[in-house]
Amino acid sequence: MSDFDYGNARLRAMKARLLSRPTIEALAETGSVHGLITALTNTAYREAVEASLVHLSDMACLTEALRSDLMSTVGRARTFFSGPAGELAEGVFHRFDLHNVKTVMRGLERGVPADEILASTLPIGELRPADLKELAAAPDVRSAIDMMATWRVSLAQPLLKLRATMPGAELFVMEAALDRWHFRMAMATASQADSILGEALAREADVANIMTALSLVGVVNATTILREQFGADGPTPLFVGPGHVPFELLAEAARQESVSAAIETLAGTPYAATLGEALEAYAVAPRLSVIERALAHRQLRSAAGLMAVDPLGVGVLLGYIALKANEGTNLRAIAQGLLFAEKPDRIRAELMFAE
């Protein structure tokens, strides 16, 4: 699609500024969070780090610098596209609005101060910083939803519908409604305009659904909770998409008595090999985060590969965002390791790379 030419050229130039794997791995040797921050001033993060150092230090400085840099780079990419390409790109950036609305609702529900809520948002999509500031200052979740409805923010629609049918729904029910609506709208747009985006969304839905199913394995009162909160006898209301894995199969996996049995249920899906390998690691460290990491790594490789698979389309944007977000995740992992005085080899073992 020719509308992507200019934006994709800019994104490839920005990709060249991403930190190389050797550079990131070497940061595990910096000895402390302060040493990591100092090292980052010699990279593309210099401007963001120096701005954060004015009023913050150590982990707070690093966290704010990474957030600021992501907003600056990915936010700038939002301006690269127009026409049909711009419409597809907006669908990609809409995930940040989803993140922000859920972040605000969680903060309001827990009584978190507005400035702390804002520090966890990423104003890259439709909702701008001033909008999020007003939402974070709302007295409660209901008021925030009313604000979004007044502003005609699309994400208010599923929340208003839920409120009409299930007054007093709990927060996790509202989040499930948001997730389902987001994927349904995004996939409808993609199916009409771009198969690459549709395939990426399907994979994203599959991973979310698999982790949801696995999280329900062995939960004794799961059926009761689902019936009380969703009026359903199974976990289908929690699934998004659909992707490549049928909801019925996911529900069957969720009903298993063990994680290994659930993964065996999914043996005929495109994720069988990844889940099989992850199960071996799970046997050593029985935490769902082990499986989640394996699926995330698969997603990262797939997304990064889109830059070559779809060089003239939305694949370059999808790939860049995935790589940029993963870079930040790696840097935060290094900082955490340094904070707890872990050895460099142990820190590097926690890093994730596309290649």
C-alpha positions as CSV (number, residue, x, y, z in Angstrom):
1,M,0.0,0.0,0.0
2,S,1.7,3.2,-1.2
3,D,0.2,5.2,1.8
4,F,2.7,3.4,4.0
5,D,5.8,4.4,2.1
6,Y,6.7,7.5,4.0
7,G,5.8,6.2,7.4
8,N,7.6,2.9,6.9
9,A,10.7,4.6,5.8
10,R,10.7,6.7,9.0
11,L,10.1,3.6,11.1
12,R,13.0,1.7,9.5
13,A,15.2,4.7,10.4
14,M,13.9,4.6,14.0
15,K,14.5,0.8,14.1
16,A,18.2,1.4,13.4
17,R,18.3,3.4,16.7
18,L,17.1,0.4,18.8
19,L,19.8,-1.0,21.1
20,S,21.6,-4.0,19.7
21,R,21.5,-7.3,21.6
22,P,25.2,-7.1,22.6
23,T,24.6,-3.5,23.9
24,I,21.6,-4.6,26.0
25,E,23.4,-7.6,27.4
26,A,26.4,-5.5,28.3
27,L,24.2,-3.3,30.4
28,A,23.8,-6.2,32.8
29,E,27.4,-5.5,33.8
30,T,26.8,-1.9,34.9
31,G,26.7,-2.9,38.6
32,S,23.8,-0.8,39.8
33,V,20.7,1.1,38.7
34,H,22.7,4.3,38.8
35,G,25.3,2.7,36.6
36,L,22.6,1.6,34.2
37,I,21.2,5.1,34.0
38,T,24.6,6.5,33.4
39,A,25.3,4.0,30.6
40,L,21.9,4.9,29.0
41,T,23.0,8.5,28.6
42,N,25.4,7.3,25.9
43,T,22.5,5.8,23.9
44,A,19.3,7.0,22.2
45,Y,17.8,7.2,25.6
46,R,20.0,10.2,26.6
47,E,17.4,12.9,26.2
48,A,14.7,11.0,28.2
49,V,17.1,10.0,30.9
50,E,18.5,13.5,31.4
51,A,15.0,15.0,31.6
52,S,14.0,12.5,34.2
53,L,17.2,13.0,36.3
54,V,16.1,16.6,36.9
55,H,13.5,15.5,39.4
56,L,14.0,11.7,39.9
57,S,16.7,9.2,40.7
58,D,17.4,5.4,40.5
59,M,14.3,3.2,39.6
60,A,11.9,6.1,39.5
61,C,14.1,7.9,37.0
62,L,14.5,4.9,34.8
63,T,10.8,4.1,34.9
64,E,9.9,7.6,33.9
65,A,12.6,7.8,31.2
66,L,11.5,4.6,29.5
67,R,7.9,5.7,29.6
68,S,8.8,9.1,28.2
69,D,10.9,7.6,25.4
70,L,8.2,5.2,24.4
71,M,5.6,8.0,24.3
72,S,8.0,10.1,22.2
73,T,9.0,7.5,19.7
74,V,5.8,5.5,19.2
75,G,3.7,8.6,19.6
76,R,5.7,10.3,16.8
77,A,5.1,7.3,14.6
78,R,1.3,8.0,14.9
79,T,1.8,11.1,12.8
80,F,3.5,9.3,9.9
81,F,0.4,7.8,8.3
82,S,-2.6,9.3,6.5
83,G,-5.5,8.1,4.3
84,P,-6.3,4.4,4.4
85,A,-2.9,3.7,6.0
86,G,-3.7,6.2,8.7
87,E,-7.0,4.4,9.5
88,L,-5.2,1.1,9.8
89,A,-2.5,2.7,12.0
90,E,-5.2,4.1,14.3
91,G,-6.5,0.6,14.8
92,V,-3.0,-0.4,16.0
93,F,-2.6,2.6,18.3
94,H,-6.1,2.0,19.8
95,R,-4.5,-0.7,22.1
96,F,-2.9,2.1,24.0
97,D,-6.4,3.7,24.7
98,L,-7.5,0.3,26.0
99,H,-4.5,0.1,28.3
100,N,-5.1,3.6,29.5
101,V,-8.8,3.2,30.3
102,K,-8.2,0.0,32.2
103,T,-5.3,1.7,34.1
104,V,-7.5,4.6,35.1
105,M,-10.4,2.4,36.2
106,R,-8.1,0.2,38.3
107,G,-6.6,3.3,39.9
108,L,-9.9,4.8,40.7
109,E,-11.3,1.6,42.1
110,R,-8.3,1.2,44.4
111,G,-8.2,4.9,45.4
112,V,-4.8,5.5,43.9
113,P,-3.8,9.2,43.7
114,A,-4.3,10.8,40.2
115,D,-0.6,11.5,39.6
116,E,0.3,7.8,40.3
117,I,-2.4,6.7,37.9
118,L,-1.1,9.0,35.2
119,A,2.4,7.7,35.7
120,S,1.2,4.3,34.5
121,T,-0.6,5.5,31.4
122,L,0.7,5.8,27.8
123,P,-1.1,8.7,26.1
124,I,-0.3,7.6,22.5
125,G,-3.8,6.8,21.2
126,E,-7.0,8.8,21.0
127,L,-7.0,9.9,24.6
128,R,-4.5,12.7,25.1
129,P,-2.6,13.6,28.3
130,A,-5.2,16.3,29.3
131,D,-8.0,13.8,28.8
132,L,-6.3,11.2,31.0
133,K,-5.6,13.8,33.6
134,E,-9.3,14.6,33.9
135,L,-10.3,11.0,33.9
136,A,-7.7,10.2,36.7
137,A,-9.2,13.0,38.8
138,A,-12.7,11.6,38.5
139,P,-14.3,10.7,41.9
140,D,-15.1,7.1,40.8
141,V,-15.2,4.7,37.9
142,R,-18.8,5.5,37.0
143,S,-17.9,9.2,36.7
144,A,-15.0,8.4,34.4
145,I,-17.2,6.3,32.2
146,D,-19.7,9.2,32.0
147,M,-16.9,11.6,31.0
148,M,-15.8,9.3,28.1
149,A,-19.4,9.0,27.0
150,T,-19.7,12.8,26.9
151,W,-16.5,13.0,24.9
152,R,-17.8,10.3,22.5
153,V,-14.8,8.1,23.2
154,S,-15.5,4.7,21.5
155,L,-14.4,2.6,24.5
156,A,-17.3,4.0,26.6
157,Q,-19.8,2.0,24.4
158,P,-19.2,-1.4,25.9
159,L,-19.1,0.0,29.4
160,L,-22.4,1.8,29.0
161,K,-24.0,-1.3,27.6
162,L,-22.7,-3.4,30.4
163,R,-24.0,-0.9,33.0
164,A,-27.4,-1.1,31.4
165,T,-27.6,-4.9,31.5
166,M,-25.5,-5.5,34.6
167,P,-25.6,-2.6,37.1
168,G,-22.8,-2.8,39.6
169,A,-20.6,-5.1,37.6
170,E,-17.2,-5.6,39.2
171,L,-14.1,-4.2,37.7
172,F,-12.8,-7.4,36.1
173,V,-16.2,-7.8,34.4
174,M,-15.8,-4.3,32.9
175,E,-12.3,-5.1,31.8
176,A,-13.5,-8.3,30.1
177,A,-16.2,-6.3,28.2
178,L,-13.6,-3.7,27.1
179,D,-11.2,-6.5,25.8
180,R,-14.0,-8.3,23.9
181,W,-15.2,-5.0,22.3
182,H,-11.7,-3.9,21.4
183,F,-10.8,-7.2,19.7
184,R,-14.1,-7.4,17.9
185,M,-13.9,-3.9,16.5
186,A,-10.2,-4.2,15.6
187,M,-10.7,-7.6,13.9
188,A,-13.7,-6.3,12.0
189,T,-11.7,-3.4,10.6
190,A,-8.7,-5.7,9.7
191,S,-10.9,-8.3,8.0
192,Q,-12.1,-5.6,5.6
193,A,-8.8,-4.0,4.9
194,D,-5.6,-5.9,5.9
195,S,-5.0,-9.6,6.3
196,I,-1.6,-9.0,8.0
197,L,-3.2,-7.0,10.8
198,G,-6.0,-9.5,11.1
199,E,-3.5,-12.3,11.5
200,A,-1.6,-10.4,14.1
201,L,-4.8,-9.7,16.1
202,A,-5.8,-13.4,15.9
203,R,-2.4,-14.4,17.4
204,E,-2.8,-11.8,20.1
205,A,-6.2,-13.0,20.9
206,D,-5.1,-16.7,21.0
207,V,-2.3,-15.9,23.5
208,A,-4.6,-13.9,25.8
209,N,-7.2,-16.7,25.6
210,I,-4.7,-19.5,26.3
211,M,-3.4,-17.7,29.4
212,T,-7.0,-17.1,30.6
213,A,-7.9,-20.8,30.2
214,L,-4.7,-21.9,32.0
215,S,-5.4,-19.5,34.8
216,L,-8.7,-21.2,35.4
217,V,-7.3,-24.7,35.6
218,G,-7.9,-26.2,39.1
219,V,-9.9,-23.2,40.4
220,V,-12.5,-24.9,42.5
221,N,-15.1,-22.1,42.5
222,A,-14.5,-20.9,38.9
223,T,-17.9,-22.1,37.7
224,T,-19.7,-20.3,40.5
225,I,-17.9,-17.1,39.9
226,L,-18.5,-17.1,36.2
227,R,-22.2,-17.8,36.7
228,E,-22.5,-15.0,39.3
229,Q,-20.6,-12.4,37.3
230,F,-21.4,-13.3,33.7
231,G,-24.5,-15.5,33.9
232,A,-22.5,-18.2,32.1
233,D,-21.6,-21.7,33.0
234,G,-18.2,-21.6,31.2
235,P,-15.3,-19.2,30.6
236,T,-16.4,-18.1,27.1
237,P,-17.3,-14.5,28.2
238,L,-13.6,-14.1,29.2
239,F,-12.3,-15.0,25.8
240,V,-11.5,-12.4,23.1
241,G,-11.3,-12.6,19.3
242,P,-11.9,-15.2,18.1
243,G,-8.4,-16.2,17.0
244,H,-7.3,-19.5,15.6
245,V,-8.1,-21.5,18.7
246,P,-11.9,-22.2,19.0
247,F,-13.5,-21.0,22.2
248,E,-14.9,-24.5,22.8
249,L,-11.5,-26.0,22.9
250,L,-10.2,-23.3,25.2
251,A,-13.1,-23.9,27.5
252,E,-12.3,-27.6,27.5
253,A,-8.7,-26.8,28.5
254,A,-9.9,-24.6,31.3
255,R,-11.9,-27.5,32.7
256,Q,-8.9,-29.7,33.1
257,E,-7.5,-30.6,36.5
258,S,-3.9,-29.8,35.7
259,V,-1.9,-27.4,33.5
260,S,-0.2,-30.3,31.7
261,A,-3.7,-31.8,30.9
262,A,-4.8,-28.4,29.6
263,I,-1.8,-28.1,27.4
264,E,-2.4,-31.6,26.1
265,T,-5.9,-30.5,25.1
266,L,-4.4,-27.7,23.0
267,A,-2.0,-30.1,21.2
268,G,-3.7,-29.7,17.9
269,T,-3.3,-25.9,17.8
270,P,-0.6,-23.8,16.2
271,Y,0.8,-23.2,19.7
272,A,1.4,-26.9,20.5
273,A,5.2,-26.7,20.1
274,T,5.6,-23.6,22.1
275,L,3.4,-24.9,24.9
276,G,5.1,-28.3,24.9
277,E,8.5,-26.6,25.4
278,A,7.1,-24.3,28.0
279,L,5.6,-27.3,29.9
280,E,9.1,-28.7,30.4
281,A,10.2,-25.5,32.0
282,Y,6.9,-25.4,34.0
283,A,7.8,-28.8,35.4
284,V,10.9,-27.3,37.0
285,A,9.3,-24.0,38.0
286,P,5.5,-24.5,38.2
287,R,4.5,-20.9,37.6
288,L,2.1,-19.7,34.8
289,S,4.6,-16.9,34.1
290,V,6.9,-19.5,32.6
291,I,4.3,-20.4,29.9
292,E,3.3,-16.7,29.5
293,R,6.9,-15.9,28.8
294,A,7.2,-18.6,26.1
295,L,4.1,-17.4,24.4
296,A,5.3,-13.8,24.6
297,H,8.6,-14.8,23.0
298,R,6.7,-16.4,20.2
299,Q,4.6,-13.3,19.7
300,L,7.7,-11.1,19.7
301,R,9.4,-13.2,16.9
302,S,6.2,-13.2,14.9
303,A,5.7,-9.4,15.2
304,A,9.3,-8.6,14.4
305,G,9.2,-10.8,11.3
306,L,6.3,-8.8,9.9
307,M,8.8,-6.0,9.0
308,A,10.2,-8.4,6.4
309,V,7.0,-10.2,5.5
310,D,5.0,-7.0,5.0
311,P,7.5,-4.3,4.1
312,L,5.0,-2.1,2.3
313,G,2.1,-2.4,4.8
314,V,1.1,-2.2,8.4
315,G,3.6,-5.0,9.3
316,V,6.4,-2.5,9.7
317,L,4.5,-0.5,12.3
318,L,3.5,-3.7,14.2
319,G,7.0,-4.9,14.2
320,Y,8.5,-1.7,15.3
321,I,6.1,-1.3,18.2
322,A,6.8,-4.8,19.4
323,L,10.6,-4.4,19.2
324,K,10.5,-1.0,21.0
325,A,8.2,-2.2,23.8
326,N,10.4,-5.3,24.3
327,E,13.5,-3.1,24.5
328,G,11.9,-1.3,27.4
329,T,10.9,-4.6,29.0
330,N,14.5,-5.8,28.8
331,L,15.8,-2.6,30.3
332,R,13.4,-2.8,33.2
333,A,14.4,-6.5,33.8
334,I,18.1,-5.4,33.9
335,A,17.2,-2.7,36.4
336,Q,15.3,-5.1,38.6
337,G,18.2,-7.6,38.5
338,L,20.7,-4.9,39.4
339,L,18.5,-3.7,42.2
340,F,18.5,-7.1,43.8
341,A,22.2,-7.6,43.2
342,E,21.8,-10.5,40.8
343,K,24.7,-11.8,38.8
344,P,25.0,-10.6,35.2
345,D,24.5,-14.1,33.7
346,R,21.3,-14.4,35.7
347,I,20.1,-11.1,34.5
348,R,20.8,-11.9,30.9
349,A,18.9,-15.1,31.2
350,E,15.7,-13.1,31.9
351,L,16.1,-11.0,28.7
352,M,14.1,-11.6,25.5
353,F,15.2,-11.0,22.0
354,A,13.4,-11.4,18.6
355,E,16.3,-13.2,16.9
